Amino acid sequence: MRTRTLLAAAVGISIAATAVIPSATAQVIAPVGVVPAAVVNHVPPLIGGTVWHPSNVRVKGRHVVYRALIKNGTVALMWMDASLLKFRLIPGPMEPEGSPMRAIDRRPSTWVPHMAAAFNGGFRLGDGAGGYFYNGTTVQRMRNGYAALVVTKTGQLKVQVWGRDLKTTAGAMSIRQNLPPLVWKGKAMTKATDNEATWGEADKGLWKAIRSAAGVLADGSVVYAYGYNVRPSVMAAAMVAAHVQTAVMLDMNQSWPMGFFYNSPVRSNPPVGHRVHPGVYREPDSYYYQFKKDFVVALTP
């Protein structure tokens, strides 16, 4: 979970990326309680005067990725339409440790041209945050009561809890546990008795840290959260505000949490990427490569 240098190898494609988040004036803005017509009954309203900003990626005429800032701008949320996107976990060559990588996992050309969004994975397995299953192999056994980011063989993304709503690896391509659920049945699982290490110990043991999480709504849509110098309770509250039913905490500290959304993919060139929050440390092209740690991509057909 500590800050390390980026390990990436170019794959022979021309990169055009920017760190600038599109201005609100350049996007369709939906006030709280008002949902863009293109996605009626797909994006739930947030709490407290929040607006959703769509990326320009559309599938079947619908925007499939939206971004919102809440909690006084400290937390960015990225909503993804799971009914129109496919998800894939890309293992890192160094973490998760011992991952049985496939040949396709070393070929960015199999995901870069189709990316609508991407976000980071979890802690090092050595941190004891839970189990890991990939492509038929259990690298580290699952822990009962721990939440997991699950990607099925058909590209669905779920967040489930081992021993509760998840009891088998059948049908899964990857299962990545990372601590107990941050949100369960729509309720925050943080407690007043939590200490600075309950949800992952930050650099220098600080309570506030850069954190990330992922969750799913009742309709199956996916939400990624990036928190800039926040406590775990703030992350949980943000997920609850977005109507997330189950959420898992993901990686933390300065350089590991990364959420990006992209423009409409162009098959012959990489898409242009944007940070979900100005605090994201690395460049939006970070996942145009085989990154050292695992990450998840949301792909258009």
ABEGO torsion letter per residue (X at the ends): XBBBBBBBBBAGBBBBBBABBBBAAABBBBBBGBBBAAABGABBBBBGGBBBBBBABBBGGBBABBBBBBGGGABBBBBBBAAABBBBBBBBAAOBBGBBBBAAAABAAAAAAABABBBBBBBBAAAGAEBBBBGGBBABBBBBGBBBBBBBAAGBBBBBBBGBABABABGBABBBBBEBBABBGGBBABBAABBAAAAEBBBGGBABBBBBBBBBBAAGBBBBBBBBGBBAAAAAAAAAAAGBABBBBBBBEAAABBBBBBBBBBAABBBBBBBABAABABBAAAAABBBABBBBBBBBX
